[in-house]
């Protein structure tokens, strides 16, 4: 997602906008910055207006470039561009303000922002003139741009994008130093195991997450449809057989797709891990095989009992295994030695003579050292929140899929309901700061629902009322878990992209000599 939207007027700040776009893409990554360039932020053939609207909707911050002619250039004699009904510059700023996006007015080639009476009425009403402006001058471009970058980084999502981009730049800078400096090459060769461990660790986490995601896909695309068809069969409807055959074929096809993905990830894991755990190497393959056989049996017999058996096998795959995979992911995260890589990069800097260390070219590597440390912290918070939320989601789903099915709420035992709520509260106590960005964004909503449930229980409200609130809470937790799950998947993929230069470094340095 492109978090930074650059707003500019071609006749006023086109060149400066292109320059700033280049700087921001280096600092935050190309995919983090939107500027209306065909073939770049807007692919060829895309709807221009829709692309701009989507860019505004998805961004975290809008950088508005204000040049010398920003408030005076005319569309036609007597009509300022800013006042034209279809002026995109004004419209983009106003839309971003209405959507509560962070606005960063940037002065290019001028010392002061436009006066209030120079603004169109729409921007005056939105208070655009009250927003603190930044100045970027040609003489102090680098320093001024750094100030803007630091301000943008106060947004957690932009900080993450900056860490990912800066970490990659830092590793690439290390790669260049290895080629240029024999002393650096020797030091890195002696620490080859640090590079290998970091490279394998990132790959392991990504592949474990791939397996985890495939199991969730089996649950949503195979288990849930088959479970629904089983209910149709049990009901004895005339259309049951026809409906089940059609649903079965789709569910089996999607199961096979995910099975292949899991097996591919297992093979790759086996190449980077000395020995797979019992879960990955034995139990998961056996459960996949059992589910595949159950699909074959149902295809042959169409018997209700075989449908029931298939549901049981799929539930075995989608039940405890994803939660146990969370433990594997957490273990791999704890063993990920990005801090050792950071220490190696710090040691490399110390090897350089003062003149070389002061070289501006090395500045990105210094920033990359800090970024690697922050990235590991970001990964840790995501993995922790993901595991805790999955446990909470499983608890709530088992409650409403078991003892608190719809239609039984009014007869629910009050003591049991209170005990279940206390159990949920104990699980929630394990969530501690710093939280992952997605969880932090939704935490207040979760806490408001929890307060309502606690108040209802303390007031002695009827079980049906309490369970209605708990059901809303379960839906909120489930939705939040899916968001956190998707965010972790994206982050793992981005972290892999950031650390890909490690593979190039490994190709350059000789393996450590083995003692005979």
PyMOL commands that set and color helices and strands:
alter all, ss='L'
color gray80, all
select helices_A, chain A and resi 10-28+30-32+48-58+81-83+88-98+116-118+121-125+128-130+141-152+156-180+182-190+192-235+240-272+278-301+304-318+320-335+338-351+354-357+360-401+409-411+414-428+437-458+463-499+501-508
alter helices_A, ss='H'
color red, helices_A
select strands_A, chain A and resi 4-7+33-34+61-66+74-76+79-80+102-108+134-136
alter strands_A, ss='S'
color yellow, strands_A
deselect
rebuild
show_as cartoon
